[in-house]
Amino acid sequence: MGETIQSENKLSYSGWKVTLAAFVGVMVSFAAIIPFTFSLFLAPLQGTFGWRREAISRAFAITALTVAACSPTIGSLLDRLPPRRIILPSIIVFACGVASLSLLRGNIAQFYATYLLIGVVGNGTAQLAYSRAVLTWFEQRRGLALAVVLTGSGTGSIVMPLIAQHMITTHGWRASYSTLGVIALLGFPLTALLVRNRPVPEVIAKRGAVTVKISGVLKTRVFWLIAVPVMLAALSLNGAIAHLGALLTGRAITPASAALALSMLGVSGIIGRLITGHMLDRVFAPTVSLVVLLIATAGIVVIAYATTASMGVLGAFLLGFGSGSEADVVPYLIAKYFGRARFSTLYGLSWTAYAVGGATGPVMMGHAFDKAGTYLSSSVLLLAAPLVVAALFQLLLPAYPSLDIAMYDAGPVLEPAIENAL
């Protein structure tokens, strides 16, 4: 154990190579490309095909609900198979799906079907898939390692809106979709070369095989104290992010400034994730989560009244800081309370909760826009309420289990330890 802790502090440690590959993979994954560029295509698609904003937003809901349905299965597979067997095929299907959007011909059913396919494989390309492998390599630097992985989506969310908007402006939305599809393939080489689970001694692997039962976890209060806030936060955050570009341009803010605000989500997400990752290894995680959710709430309030580029950028900074940080907290909480043997399955279930909320928020905002003909401040402000409720839930989480369940989830004593702690 002492040798493991010491090696985790060295850049030469093999776990950091896996983390680097995961960072790159997540940077060009579903998590970076779809949520942070979707709003840029609302106006072009409406202008080309005459589709209503609410109808276009349903594609986001479809992919989110598909992610919700498929994430537990992907998580279960990741708990049983080498990660590359899941990630590499998912990357190929995802990239082809995004590129194929350039071939849209006015039948909105084709648009929906493509987003359905993207949702099936989406989390096979994102942090859900990579976190399991990275987690096996770390004990004392777990929070920081997870933060680095999730910073990949933050980095991608800086770059992807700028690339997408540039291509829309200079070559049209079809070329933009094609470009994003090619970019999605960039994570393939490093994943193929470096991403793998840490080898575990056979005796420990056998002990870890008799650990947490999913049915038992779903009956615990703690799981729902994690999952419900995830759903509420996703409703608010995705509702704001999916319409942010269109909201700002609709208030006479230039498309370039709107793209800058979307990129600011990524900048602040990186800052938030690295700070949060550092704090998670030192401060009780629910306390960290409470703070970052309130920061995200402040971002939505600023965006509700944003009429200038500077206000839009400030609101996006606060929103990105809070949403990026919260993404760090959830896998950390799952690992702390329930261990690692079924980590990906449980993380997948949390993504189901996330996707249900994430599917609802954008459609609500699209409906509000179509009804009023504009993005009313009062409609945007309603998105702040679920975030406040999610923040208050953090006060109900108990202390971590007294047994150190991070160490390969050591055997049959784990379940009583969790039951007593929760």
C-alpha positions as CSV (number, residue, x, y, z in Angstrom):
1,M,0.0,0.0,0.0
2,G,2.8,2.4,0.9
3,E,4.5,1.8,-2.5
4,T,1.2,2.5,-4.3
5,I,0.7,5.8,-2.5
6,Q,4.2,6.9,-3.3
7,S,4.0,5.9,-6.9
8,E,0.7,7.8,-7.4
9,N,2.6,11.0,-6.7
10,K,5.0,10.5,-9.6
11,L,4.2,11.4,-13.2
12,S,5.9,8.2,-14.3
13,Y,3.2,6.1,-12.6
14,S,1.4,4.0,-15.2
15,G,-2.0,5.2,-13.9
16,W,-1.3,8.8,-15.2
17,K,-0.7,7.4,-18.7
18,V,-4.1,5.8,-18.6
19,T,-5.5,9.1,-17.2
20,L,-4.0,11.1,-20.1
21,A,-5.5,8.8,-22.7
22,A,-8.8,9.0,-20.9
23,F,-8.5,12.8,-20.9
24,V,-8.1,12.9,-24.7
25,G,-10.9,10.4,-25.2
26,V,-13.4,12.3,-23.1
27,M,-12.3,15.6,-24.8
28,V,-13.7,14.4,-28.1
29,S,-16.6,12.3,-26.7
30,F,-20.3,12.6,-26.6
31,A,-20.0,14.6,-23.3
32,A,-18.0,17.4,-25.0
33,I,-19.6,17.4,-28.5
34,I,-23.3,17.0,-28.1
35,P,-24.4,19.2,-25.2
36,F,-22.0,22.1,-26.0
37,T,-22.7,22.4,-29.7
38,F,-26.4,21.5,-29.9
39,S,-27.7,25.0,-29.4
40,L,-25.5,26.3,-32.2
41,F,-27.5,24.3,-34.7
42,L,-31.0,25.4,-33.5
43,A,-31.2,28.5,-35.7
44,P,-29.6,26.9,-38.8
45,L,-31.8,23.9,-38.7
46,Q,-34.9,26.0,-38.2
47,G,-33.9,28.2,-41.0
48,T,-33.2,25.3,-43.4
49,F,-36.2,23.1,-42.6
50,G,-38.6,25.3,-40.8
51,W,-38.6,23.0,-37.7
52,R,-39.8,24.6,-34.5
53,R,-37.3,25.0,-31.6
54,E,-39.3,22.6,-29.4
55,A,-39.3,19.9,-32.1
56,I,-35.5,20.3,-32.6
57,S,-35.0,20.1,-28.9
58,R,-36.7,16.8,-28.8
59,A,-33.7,15.3,-30.4
60,F,-31.7,16.3,-27.4
61,A,-34.3,14.7,-25.2
62,I,-34.2,11.5,-27.3
63,T,-30.5,11.1,-27.0
64,A,-30.6,11.9,-23.3
65,L,-33.4,9.4,-22.6
66,T,-31.5,6.8,-24.7
67,V,-28.4,7.5,-22.6
68,A,-30.6,6.9,-19.6
69,A,-31.8,3.6,-20.9
70,C,-28.4,2.3,-22.0
71,S,-26.0,3.6,-19.3
72,P,-26.7,0.8,-16.8
73,T,-26.0,-1.8,-19.5
74,I,-22.8,-0.1,-20.6
75,G,-21.8,0.2,-16.9
76,S,-22.5,-3.5,-16.3
77,L,-20.4,-4.4,-19.3
78,L,-17.5,-2.2,-18.1
79,D,-17.6,-4.0,-14.8
80,R,-17.1,-7.3,-16.6
81,L,-15.1,-6.7,-19.8
82,P,-11.8,-4.8,-20.6
83,P,-12.8,-1.2,-21.2
84,R,-11.4,-1.0,-24.8
85,R,-14.0,-3.6,-25.9
86,I,-16.7,-1.1,-25.1
87,I,-15.0,2.2,-25.8
88,L,-13.5,1.6,-29.3
89,P,-16.7,0.4,-31.0
90,S,-18.6,3.1,-29.4
91,I,-16.2,5.8,-30.7
92,I,-16.6,4.5,-34.3
93,V,-20.5,4.4,-34.1
94,F,-20.6,7.8,-32.4
95,A,-18.3,9.5,-35.0
96,C,-20.3,8.1,-37.9
97,G,-23.6,9.1,-36.3
98,V,-22.5,12.7,-35.9
99,A,-21.0,13.0,-39.4
100,S,-24.2,11.5,-40.9
101,L,-26.2,14.6,-39.6
102,S,-24.6,16.4,-42.5
103,L,-26.9,14.4,-44.8
104,L,-30.2,15.5,-43.2
105,R,-32.9,16.1,-45.9
106,G,-35.8,17.7,-44.1
107,N,-37.4,14.5,-42.6
108,I,-37.2,15.2,-38.9
109,A,-37.6,11.4,-38.2
110,Q,-34.1,11.0,-39.7
111,F,-32.8,13.6,-37.2
112,Y,-34.4,11.9,-34.3
113,A,-33.2,8.4,-35.4
114,T,-29.6,9.7,-35.6
115,Y,-29.7,11.1,-32.1
116,L,-31.2,7.9,-30.9
117,L,-28.2,6.0,-32.2
118,I,-25.8,8.6,-30.7
119,G,-27.5,8.1,-27.3
120,V,-27.1,4.3,-27.5
121,V,-23.3,4.5,-27.7
122,G,-22.8,8.0,-26.2
123,N,-21.7,7.0,-22.7
124,G,-19.4,4.3,-24.2
125,T,-17.3,7.2,-25.4
126,A,-17.5,9.4,-22.3
127,Q,-16.4,9.6,-18.7
128,L,-18.6,6.7,-17.6
129,A,-16.4,4.4,-19.8
130,Y,-13.1,5.9,-18.9
131,S,-13.6,6.4,-15.2
132,R,-13.8,2.7,-14.4
133,A,-10.3,2.1,-15.8
134,V,-8.8,5.2,-14.2
135,L,-10.3,4.4,-10.8
136,T,-8.6,1.0,-10.6
137,W,-5.2,2.8,-10.6
138,F,-5.7,5.2,-7.8
139,E,-6.3,5.3,-4.0
140,Q,-4.9,8.6,-2.5
141,R,-5.1,10.7,-5.7
142,R,-8.5,9.4,-6.8
143,G,-10.2,12.8,-6.7
144,L,-7.5,14.5,-8.7
145,A,-7.3,11.6,-11.3
146,L,-11.1,11.7,-11.8
147,A,-10.9,15.5,-12.1
148,V,-8.3,15.2,-14.9
149,V,-10.5,12.8,-16.8
150,L,-13.5,15.0,-16.5
151,T,-11.4,18.0,-17.5
152,G,-11.3,16.4,-20.9
153,S,-15.0,17.2,-21.5
154,G,-14.3,20.7,-20.2
155,T,-11.4,21.2,-22.6
156,G,-13.6,19.8,-25.4
157,S,-16.4,22.1,-24.5
158,I,-14.0,25.1,-25.0
159,V,-12.9,24.0,-28.4
160,M,-15.9,22.3,-29.9
161,P,-18.3,25.3,-29.9
162,L,-15.6,27.5,-31.5
163,I,-14.9,24.9,-34.2
164,A,-18.6,24.2,-34.8
165,Q,-19.5,27.9,-35.0
166,H,-16.6,28.7,-37.3
167,M,-17.6,25.9,-39.7
168,I,-21.3,27.0,-39.6
169,T,-20.3,30.6,-40.4
170,T,-17.7,29.8,-43.1
171,H,-19.0,26.5,-44.7
172,G,-22.5,25.9,-43.3
173,W,-24.0,23.6,-40.8
174,R,-23.5,20.4,-42.9
175,A,-19.8,20.9,-43.0
176,S,-19.8,21.6,-39.3
177,Y,-21.4,18.2,-38.5
178,S,-18.9,16.4,-40.8
179,T,-16.0,18.1,-39.0
180,L,-17.3,17.1,-35.6
181,G,-17.6,13.5,-36.7
182,V,-14.0,13.4,-37.8
183,I,-12.9,15.0,-34.5
184,A,-14.8,12.3,-32.6
185,L,-12.3,9.7,-33.9
186,L,-9.3,11.4,-32.4
187,G,-9.7,9.5,-29.1
188,F,-9.4,6.1,-30.8
189,P,-5.5,5.7,-31.0
190,L,-4.6,6.5,-27.4
191,T,-7.5,4.5,-26.1
192,A,-6.4,1.5,-28.1
193,L,-2.8,1.8,-26.8
194,L,-3.1,2.8,-23.2
195,V,-6.6,2.4,-21.6
196,R,-6.8,-0.7,-19.5
197,N,-7.7,-1.7,-15.9
198,R,-4.9,-2.0,-13.4
199,P,-3.9,-5.7,-13.0
200,V,-5.2,-7.0,-9.7
201,P,-3.6,-10.0,-7.8
202,E,-5.7,-13.1,-8.2
203,V,-6.4,-13.5,-4.5
204,I,-7.7,-9.9,-4.3
205,A,-9.8,-10.3,-7.4
206,K,-11.5,-13.4,-6.0
207,R,-12.3,-11.5,-2.7
208,G,-13.6,-8.5,-4.7
209,A,-16.0,-10.8,-6.7
210,V,-18.4,-11.1,-3.7
211,T,-19.1,-7.5,-3.0
212,V,-21.9,-5.1,-3.5
213,K,-25.3,-6.3,-4.8
214,I,-27.0,-3.8,-7.0
215,S,-30.5,-4.7,-5.7
216,G,-29.2,-4.0,-2.2
217,V,-27.7,-0.6,-3.1
218,L,-31.0,0.5,-4.8
219,K,-32.7,0.0,-1.5
220,T,-30.4,2.3,0.4
221,R,-31.2,5.9,1.2
222,V,-27.8,7.0,0.2
223,F,-28.1,5.9,-3.4
224,W,-31.2,8.0,-3.9
225,L,-29.6,11.0,-2.0
226,I,-27.0,10.8,-4.8
227,A,-29.3,10.0,-7.7
228,V,-32.2,12.5,-7.2
229,P,-29.9,15.6,-7.0
230,V,-28.2,14.3,-10.1
231,M,-31.5,14.3,-11.9
232,L,-32.5,17.7,-10.6
233,A,-29.2,19.3,-11.4
234,A,-29.2,17.8,-15.0
235,L,-32.7,19.3,-15.6
236,S,-31.5,22.8,-14.8
237,L,-28.0,22.6,-16.3
238,N,-28.9,20.9,-19.6
239,G,-31.9,23.2,-19.9
240,A,-29.7,26.2,-19.7
241,I,-26.7,24.9,-21.7
242,A,-28.8,23.4,-24.6
243,H,-30.4,26.9,-25.2
244,L,-27.6,29.2,-24.1
245,G,-26.3,30.1,-27.6
246,A,-29.8,30.7,-29.0
247,L,-30.8,32.6,-25.9
248,L,-27.9,35.0,-26.1
249,T,-28.1,35.6,-29.9
250,G,-31.9,36.2,-29.4
251,R,-30.9,39.1,-27.2
252,A,-28.9,40.9,-29.8
253,I,-25.6,39.3,-28.7
254,T,-23.4,38.4,-31.6
255,P,-23.0,34.7,-32.6
256,A,-19.3,35.0,-32.0
257,S,-19.9,36.2,-28.4
258,A,-22.5,33.5,-27.9
259,A,-19.9,30.9,-29.0
260,L,-17.4,32.5,-26.6
261,A,-19.9,32.1,-23.8
262,L,-20.3,28.4,-24.6
263,S,-16.6,28.0,-24.6
264,M,-16.4,29.7,-21.3
265,L,-18.5,26.8,-19.9
266,G,-15.5,24.7,-20.7
267,V,-12.9,27.1,-19.3
268,S,-14.7,27.4,-16.0
269,G,-15.5,23.7,-16.1
270,I,-11.8,22.9,-16.2
271,I,-11.0,25.3,-13.3
272,G,-13.9,23.9,-11.3
273,R,-13.0,20.3,-11.9
274,L,-9.4,20.7,-10.9
275,I,-10.2,22.7,-7.8
276,T,-12.9,20.2,-6.9
277,G,-10.7,17.2,-7.5
278,H,-8.1,18.7,-5.2
279,M,-10.8,19.5,-2.5
280,L,-12.4,16.1,-2.7
281,D,-9.2,14.4,-1.4
282,R,-9.3,16.8,1.6
283,V,-13.0,17.9,2.3
284,F,-16.2,15.9,2.9
285,A,-17.6,15.5,-0.7
286,P,-21.2,16.5,0.0
287,T,-20.0,19.8,1.4
288,V,-18.1,20.4,-1.8
289,S,-21.1,19.5,-3.8
290,L,-23.4,21.9,-1.9
291,V,-21.1,24.8,-2.7
292,V,-20.7,24.0,-6.4
293,L,-24.4,23.5,-6.9
294,L,-25.1,27.0,-5.4
295,I,-22.4,28.5,-7.8
296,A,-24.3,26.9,-10.7
297,T,-27.5,28.4,-9.4
298,A,-25.9,31.8,-9.4
299,G,-24.9,31.3,-13.0
300,I,-28.5,30.6,-14.1
301,V,-29.7,33.8,-12.3
302,V,-27.1,35.9,-14.2
303,I,-28.0,34.2,-17.6
304,A,-31.7,34.9,-16.9
305,Y,-31.0,38.7,-17.1
306,A,-28.1,38.6,-19.5
307,T,-28.4,41.3,-22.2
308,T,-24.8,41.9,-22.9
309,A,-21.9,39.7,-24.0
310,S,-20.1,40.3,-20.7
311,M,-23.1,39.1,-18.6
312,G,-23.5,36.1,-20.9
313,V,-19.9,35.1,-20.4
314,L,-20.1,35.7,-16.6
315,G,-23.2,33.6,-16.3
316,A,-21.6,30.8,-18.4
317,F,-18.5,30.9,-16.2
318,L,-20.5,30.4,-13.1
319,L,-22.7,27.7,-14.7
320,G,-19.7,25.9,-16.1
321,F,-17.8,26.0,-12.8
322,G,-20.7,24.5,-10.9
323,S,-21.7,21.9,-13.5
324,G,-18.1,20.8,-14.1
325,S,-17.4,20.4,-10.4
326,E,-20.6,18.5,-9.8
327,A,-19.6,16.0,-12.4
328,D,-16.5,15.3,-10.3
329,V,-18.4,14.7,-7.2
330,V,-20.8,12.0,-8.3
331,P,-18.3,9.2,-9.2
332,Y,-16.3,10.1,-6.1
333,L,-19.4,9.7,-3.9
334,I,-20.3,6.4,-5.6
335,A,-16.7,5.0,-5.0
336,K,-16.6,6.2,-1.4
337,Y,-20.0,4.8,-0.4
338,F,-20.2,1.7,-2.5
339,G,-16.7,0.7,-3.6
340,R,-15.4,-0.2,-7.0
341,A,-16.5,-3.7,-7.8
342,R,-19.8,-2.5,-9.3
343,F,-18.7,1.1,-9.8
344,S,-19.5,1.3,-13.5
345,T,-23.0,-0.2,-13.1
346,L,-23.8,2.2,-10.3
347,Y,-22.3,5.1,-12.2
348,G,-24.4,4.1,-15.2
349,L,-27.5,4.2,-13.0
350,S,-26.6,7.7,-11.9
351,W,-26.3,8.6,-15.6
352,T,-29.8,7.3,-16.0
353,A,-31.0,9.8,-13.4
354,Y,-28.9,12.5,-15.1
355,A,-30.3,11.7,-18.5
356,V,-33.9,11.8,-17.3
357,G,-33.4,15.3,-16.0
358,G,-31.2,16.2,-19.0
359,A,-34.0,15.2,-21.4
360,T,-36.6,17.3,-19.6
361,G,-34.8,20.6,-19.2
362,P,-34.1,21.4,-22.9
363,V,-37.7,20.5,-24.0
364,M,-39.1,22.7,-21.2
365,M,-37.0,25.6,-22.4
366,G,-38.0,24.9,-26.1
367,H,-41.7,24.9,-25.1
368,A,-41.3,28.1,-23.2
369,F,-39.6,29.8,-26.1
370,D,-42.2,28.6,-28.6
371,K,-45.1,29.8,-26.4
372,A,-43.6,33.3,-25.7
373,G,-41.6,33.8,-28.9
374,T,-38.6,34.6,-26.8
375,Y,-36.6,33.5,-23.8
376,L,-38.3,35.2,-20.9
377,S,-36.2,35.8,-17.8
378,S,-38.9,34.3,-15.6
379,S,-38.7,31.0,-17.6
380,V,-34.9,30.8,-17.2
381,L,-35.1,31.6,-13.5
382,L,-37.4,28.6,-13.0
383,L,-34.3,26.4,-13.8
384,A,-32.6,27.6,-10.6
385,A,-35.2,26.0,-8.3
386,P,-34.2,22.3,-8.9
387,L,-30.5,23.2,-8.3
388,V,-31.3,24.7,-4.9
389,V,-33.2,21.5,-4.0
390,A,-30.3,19.4,-5.2
391,A,-27.9,21.4,-3.1
392,L,-30.1,20.9,0.1
393,F,-30.0,17.2,-0.5
394,Q,-26.3,17.2,0.1
395,L,-26.9,18.1,3.8
396,L,-28.6,14.7,4.2
397,L,-25.7,12.5,3.2
398,P,-24.1,10.6,6.1
399,A,-20.4,10.1,6.8
400,Y,-18.5,7.6,4.7
401,P,-18.5,4.0,5.7
402,S,-15.9,3.4,8.4
403,L,-14.4,0.5,6.5
404,D,-12.1,1.6,3.7
405,I,-14.1,0.0,0.9
406,A,-11.8,1.7,-1.7
407,M,-9.3,-1.1,-1.4
408,Y,-10.6,-3.6,-3.9
409,D,-13.9,-3.8,-2.0
410,A,-12.5,-6.4,0.3
411,G,-14.8,-9.3,0.4
412,P,-18.1,-10.3,2.1
413,V,-17.5,-8.0,5.1
414,L,-18.3,-5.1,2.8
415,E,-22.0,-5.4,2.7
416,P,-22.6,-5.3,6.5
417,A,-20.2,-2.3,6.6
418,I,-22.2,-0.4,4.0
419,E,-25.5,-1.3,5.7
420,N,-24.3,-0.1,9.0
421,A,-22.8,3.2,7.6
422,L,-25.8,4.0,5.5
